[in-house]
């Protein structure tokens, strides 16, 4: 091919001659248009059809030229710090609202204690007066159905802002039950086990029964209610309340915490219902103890074995069972629909409704019915024991009769033998003569 290039130029074709022309000679208009075509795109499109700009490398020359240079990142602006709100003054409306909301949601505890069969109310009143307690501070007029005293709450969390100390309510019932509202456990333990012990009739400190609920005070409502294990106590004073506060109550430190006589009567109604449930719990515990001692009787009877109980033990079991049934149905107010203290209270307050609320919440009626059913079962077992005792007694009498007949027969035989010997001797004497 190189050899062909050495031939005469005339012999070359016009096309080849054109390609062999020097680059500098390509100055005509056709040449310049050819050079410009090198920078021309293959697909001529409008600016609307250009691809979207992205901040990355592109081989498209138009995008390379039109792509703006990345701007230096600006330092993030410092966020302005919120100014903390200055603490509100003690008398500001916001503080009052916060304290009201806080006091509305705070739950206290009401606890019932049963440590005796009964309390001698006269002795209780004398003991509390000697201890400088003021009886019936709100003048409810329900003494001697219930004894009401106020006990200071020494807990630091329960102190008032002005330096005062809150007080809790304690209600003592003749049924041997004490109910405390917002009183420390240590204070109540000393009161029940030490202070009131001399006034207790048939105490059972080893079987102390406790039952508690939670309660919160709502100053926006007059009526009270119970939901689950929480009592909502309406502390708003009714317009026709005879006393706004207790006659000896000092409200200078916290005038917002004034309790009306209606609130105290409401507490007494709830306390009476809770005391009823606690008294029933004592009987349930005693029956469980009694039943645990007779669990082996059905199994022994099914095996045909002899019951290992003496006459004294059977009589003791029968007496315990009769005592439990009497305490449940005769000697207490457990089965009464309305205790006597509500007959002397104000009817418009609806205290009997609060008493029934506690009974329904704690299933007192159902528990009484179930306990009576269990007592019926225990009565059947006691009848079996008494039948066994009667059978033993009958067998013993039969053996005694058999022994007496045997002795009588023995004496008769002996008499016959003696008479027989005497006849023989007489016959011999006759023959000799």
C-alpha positions in Angstrom: 0.0 0.0 0.0 3.0 2.3 0.7 4.3 1.4 -2.6 1.2 2.7 -4.2 1.8 6.0 -2.6 5.0 6.5 -4.6 3.3 6.5 -8.0 2.4 9.5 -9.8 -0.2 11.7 -8.3 -2.2 11.8 -11.4 -2.8 8.1 -11.3 -4.4 8.4 -7.9 -8.1 8.7 -7.5 -9.5 12.1 -6.5 -10.8 10.7 -3.2 -7.5 9.4 -2.1 -5.9 12.7 -3.2 -8.3 14.6 -1.0 -7.5 12.4 2.0 -3.7 12.9 1.5 -3.9 16.7 1.5 -2.2 18.4 4.5 -4.2 19.4 7.5 -3.2 23.1 7.0 -4.8 23.2 3.6 -8.2 22.3 4.9 -9.2 26.0 5.3 -12.2 26.1 3.1 -15.8 26.5 4.2 -16.4 22.8 3.9 -13.5 22.0 6.2 -14.5 24.4 8.9 -18.0 23.0 9.0 -16.5 19.5 9.3 -14.4 20.7 12.3 -17.5 22.2 14.0 -19.4 18.9 13.5 -16.9 17.3 16.0 -18.4 19.3 18.8 -22.0 18.7 17.8 -24.2 16.2 19.7 -25.5 13.2 18.1 -29.1 13.9 19.2 -30.1 17.5 19.1 -32.8 18.1 21.7 -34.3 21.1 23.3 -33.5 22.3 26.8 -36.8 20.9 28.0 -35.7 17.4 27.1 -32.3 17.7 28.9 -31.9 15.0 31.6 -32.3 16.1 35.2 -29.3 17.6 36.9 -27.7 15.5 39.5 -24.8 16.3 41.7 -22.6 13.5 40.3 -20.2 13.1 37.3 -21.8 13.0 33.8 -20.2 12.4 30.5 -22.7 14.7 28.8 -20.8 17.9 27.9 -23.9 20.1 28.3 -24.5 18.8 31.8 -20.8 19.3 32.6 -20.9 23.0 31.6 -24.3 23.7 33.1 -23.7 21.9 36.4 -23.1 24.5 39.1 -20.2 24.1 41.4 -21.1 22.8 44.8 -21.5 25.6 47.3 -19.6 25.3 50.5 -21.8 24.0 53.3 -22.9 26.6 55.8 -22.3 26.0 59.4 -25.5 24.9 61.2 -27.2 27.8 62.9 -27.0 27.5 66.6 -30.4 26.8 68.1 -31.7 29.2 70.5 -32.2 27.7 73.9 -35.6 28.0 75.5 -35.6 30.0 78.6 -36.7 28.1 81.6 -39.9 29.3 83.1 -39.3 30.9 86.4 -40.8 29.0 89.3 -44.3 30.3 90.1 -44.9 32.0 93.3 -46.7 30.3 96.1 -49.9 32.3 95.5 -49.9 32.1 91.6 -53.0 30.6 89.9 -50.8 28.1 88.0 -49.4 26.7 91.3 -52.9 26.5 92.8 -54.1 24.6 89.7 -51.1 22.2 89.8 -51.6 21.5 93.5 -55.3 21.0 93.1 -54.7 18.5 90.2 -52.0 16.7 92.3 -54.1 16.5 95.3 -56.9 15.1 93.2 -54.8 12.2 91.8 -53.0 11.3 95.1 -54.3 8.0 96.4 -54.4 7.3 100.1 -55.0 4.0 102.0 -57.9 3.0 104.2 -57.2 -0.1 106.3 -59.5 -2.2 108.6 -58.1 -4.2 111.5 -60.0 -6.9 113.4 -58.2 -8.1 116.6 -61.1 -9.0 118.9 -64.6 -10.4 119.0 -66.0 -7.2 120.5 -64.9 -3.9 122.0 -66.3 -2.5 125.1 -67.1 1.0 123.8 -67.3 2.5 127.3 -63.9 1.2 128.1 -62.6 2.4 124.7 -63.9 5.9 125.3 -62.2 6.1 128.7 -58.9 4.9 127.3 -59.0 7.4 124.4 -59.9 10.3 126.8 -57.0 9.4 129.0 -54.8 9.5 125.9 -55.9 13.1 125.2 -58.0 12.2 122.2 -61.1 14.2 121.3 -64.1 11.9 120.8 -66.5 12.6 117.9 -64.7 15.9 116.8 -67.4 16.6 114.1 -70.3 16.0 116.5 -71.9 13.3 114.3 -74.0 12.0 117.2 -73.3 8.4 116.3 -71.7 7.4 119.7 -71.8 4.6 120.9 -72.4 2.9 117.6 -68.9 4.1 116.5 -66.1 6.0 118.2 -64.3 8.6 116.0 -60.9 10.2 116.7 -58.4 12.1 114.7 -54.7 10.9 114.7 -51.9 13.2 113.4 -50.0 11.8 110.4 -46.3 12.3 111.2 -45.0 11.2 107.7 -42.8 13.9 106.1 -44.6 13.4 102.8 -47.9 14.3 104.4 -46.8 17.6 106.0 -48.6 20.8 104.8 -46.7 23.6 103.1 -47.3 26.0 106.0 -45.5 23.5 108.4 -48.7 21.9 109.7 -49.4 18.2 109.9 -52.3 16.4 108.3 -54.6 14.2 110.4 -56.1 10.8 109.7 -59.4 9.5 110.9 -59.8 6.4 113.0 -63.2 4.7 113.5 -63.7 2.0 116.3 -66.7 -0.3 116.0 -68.2 -2.5 118.8 -67.8 -5.5 116.5 -64.0 -5.5 117.4 -62.9 -3.7 114.2 -60.9 -0.6 113.7 -60.8 1.4 110.4 -58.1 3.9 109.7 -58.1 6.5 107.0 -54.6 7.8 106.0 -52.9 6.7 109.2 -49.4 5.2 109.3 -49.2 1.4 109.9 -46.9 1.8 112.8 -49.4 4.1 114.6 -52.3 1.7 114.0 -50.3 -1.3 115.1 -49.6 0.4 118.4 -53.2 1.6 118.8 -54.7 -1.9 118.1 -52.2 -4.1 119.9 -51.5 -1.9 122.9 -53.8 1.0 123.4 -57.1 -0.7 122.8 -56.1 -4.1 124.1 -57.7 -3.6 127.6 -61.1 -2.9 126.1 -61.0 -6.0 123.8 -63.4 -8.8 124.6 -62.0 -12.3 123.5 -59.0 -10.8 121.7 -57.2 -12.8 119.0 -54.0 -10.9 118.3 -52.4 -14.0 116.7 -55.3 -14.0 114.1 -55.2 -10.3 113.4 -57.0 -9.7 110.1 -56.3 -6.7 107.9 -58.0 -5.5 104.7 -57.3 -2.3 102.9 -58.5 -0.2 100.0 -57.3 2.9 98.2 -59.1 6.2 98.1 -58.7 9.6 96.7 -60.5 12.9 97.5 -62.3 14.7 94.7 -63.2 18.3 95.8 -65.3 18.8 92.6 -68.1 16.4 93.5 -70.5 16.0 96.4 -71.3 12.3 96.0 -68.8 9.4 96.5 -68.4 6.2 94.6 -66.2 3.1 94.5 -64.7 1.4 91.5 -62.6 -1.7 91.8 -60.4 -1.2 94.9 -60.5 2.6 94.8 -62.9 4.8 96.6 -63.6 8.3 95.2 -64.5 10.4 98.1 -66.4 13.6 97.2 -65.4 16.3 99.6 -67.4 19.2 98.1 -69.5 20.7 100.9 -73.2 20.7 100.2 -75.0 24.0 100.7 -77.3 22.7 103.4 -74.5 21.1 105.5 -75.0 22.1 109.2 -71.2 22.3 109.9 -68.6 23.4 107.4 -65.7 22.2 109.5 -65.1 20.6 112.9 -65.6 22.9 115.8 -62.0 22.4 117.0 -60.4 22.2 113.5 -57.6 24.7 112.8 -57.5 25.6 109.0 -55.2 28.6 109.2 -52.3 26.8 107.6 -54.3 25.3 104.7 -57.8 26.7 104.4 -58.5 24.6 101.4 -58.4 21.3 103.4 -61.7 21.7 105.3 -63.8 18.6 105.8 -67.5 18.7 106.3 -69.6 16.6 108.6 -71.1 15.0 105.4 -67.6 13.8 104.4 -67.0 12.2 107.9 -70.4 10.5 107.7 -69.5 9.2 104.3 -66.2 7.8 105.7 -68.2 6.1 108.5 -70.5 4.5 105.9 -67.5 3.1 103.9 -65.7 2.1 107.1 -68.8 0.2 108.3 -68.8 -1.8 105.0 -65.1 -2.4 105.2 -65.3 -3.5 108.8 -68.1 -6.0 107.9 -65.8 -7.5 105.2 -62.9 -7.8 107.6 -65.1 -9.4 110.3 -66.2 -11.9 107.7 -62.6 -12.6 106.7 -61.9 -13.6 110.3 -64.7 -16.1 110.2 -63.4 -17.4 106.8 -60.0 -17.9 108.2 -61.3 -19.8 111.3 -63.5 -22.0 109.1 -60.5 -22.8 106.9 -58.5 -23.8 110.0 -61.4 -25.9 111.2 -61.9 -27.6 107.8 -58.2 -28.5 107.6 -58.6 -30.7 110.7 -61.4 -32.7 109.2 -60.1 -33.3 105.7 -59.1 -36.9 106.4 -62.6 -37.9 107.6 -64.0 -38.6 104.1 -60.9 -40.5 103.0 -61.0 -42.7 106.2 -64.7 -43.4 105.7 -64.1 -44.4 102.1 -61.4 -46.8 103.2 -63.6 -48.3 105.9 -61.2 -47.4 108.6 -62.0 -46.4 112.1 -62.1 -42.7 112.9 -59.4 -41.8 115.3 -61.5 -39.3 117.3 -62.5 -39.5 120.9 -65.8 -38.4 122.4 -64.2 -35.2 123.7 -62.7 -34.3 120.3 -66.0 -34.9 118.5 -67.8 -32.6 121.0 -65.2 -29.9 120.5 -65.5 -30.0 116.7 -69.3 -29.8 117.0 -69.0 -26.8 119.4 -66.6 -25.0 117.1 -68.9 -25.4 114.1 -71.9 -24.2 116.0 -70.0 -21.2 117.2 -68.9 -20.2 113.7 -72.5 -20.5 112.4 -73.8 -18.5 115.3 -71.2 -15.7 114.8 -72.1 -15.5 111.1 -75.9 -15.5 111.3 -76.9 -14.6 114.9 -74.4 -12.7 117.0 -73.2 -10.1 114.5 -74.5 -7.7 111.9 -72.9 -9.5 109.0 -76.2 -10.6 107.5 -78.1 -7.4 108.3 -79.0 -5.3 105.3 -78.6 -2.1 107.2 -76.7 -1.7 110.5 -78.2 0.2 113.4 -76.0 3.3 113.1 -77.6 4.3 109.8 -81.0 4.6 111.4 -79.6 7.6 113.3 -77.9 9.3 110.4 -79.2 11.7 107.8 -81.3 10.0 105.1 -80.5 12.5 102.4 -76.9 11.6 102.3 -77.6 8.1 101.1 -75.1 6.5 103.5 -76.8 3.1 103.1 -75.9 3.3 99.4 -72.2 3.7 100.3 -72.5 0.7 102.7 -74.0 -1.4 99.9 -71.3 -0.2 97.5 -68.5 -1.6 99.6 -70.5 -4.9 100.1 -70.8 -5.3 96.3 -67.2 -4.3 95.6 -65.9 -6.9 98.2 -68.5 -9.6 97.4 -69.6 -9.7 101.0 -73.1 -11.1 100.1 -71.6 -13.8 97.9 -69.0 -14.7 100.5 -71.6 -15.1 103.2 -73.6 -17.4 101.0 -70.5 -19.4 100.1 -69.5 -19.6 103.8 -73.0 -20.8 104.8 -72.7 -23.5 102.1 -69.4 -24.6 103.4 -70.8 -24.7 106.9 -73.6 -27.0 105.6 -71.0 -29.4 104.3 -69.1 -29.2 107.6 -72.4 -29.9 109.4 -72.8 -33.1 107.4 -69.3 -34.1 108.5 -70.2 -33.3 112.1 -73.4 -35.4 111.8 -71.2 -38.3 110.6 -69.0 -37.8 113.7 -72.0 -37.7 116.0 -73.3 -40.8 114.3 -70.0 -42.5 114.8 -70.1 -41.4 118.4 -73.6 -42.7 118.9 -72.6 -46.0 117.3 -69.7 -46.4 119.6 -71.9 -45.6 122.6 -74.5 -48.1 121.4 -71.8 -50.8 120.9 -70.5 -50.1 124.4 -73.9 -50.4 125.9 -74.5 -53.6 124.1 -71.2 -55.0 125.4 -72.2 -53.9 128.9 -75.5 -55.7 128.6 -73.8 -58.8 127.3 -71.4 -58.7 130.2 -74.3 -58.3 132.7 -76.2 -61.2 131.2 -73.0 -63.2 131.3 -72.5 -62.4 135.0 -76.2 -63.3 135.7 -75.9 -66.5 133.9 -72.7 -67.3 135.8 -74.5 -66.6 139.1 -77.4 -68.8 138.1 -75.1 -71.7 137.1 -73.2 -71.4 140.3 -76.5 -71.5 142.2 -77.6 -74.6 140.4 -74.3 -76.3 141.0 -74.6 -75.5 144.7 -78.1 -76.8 145.0 -77.1 -80.0 143.1 -74.3 -80.6 145.5 -76.6 -80.1 148.5 -79.1 -82.6 147.2 -76.4 -85.2 146.6 -75.1 -84.8 150.2 -78.6 -85.2 151.6 -79.1 -88.4 149.6 -75.9 -89.8 150.9 -76.8 -89.0 154.4 -80.2 -90.8 154.0 -78.5 -93.9 152.6 -76.0 -94.1 155.5 -78.8 -93.8 158.0 
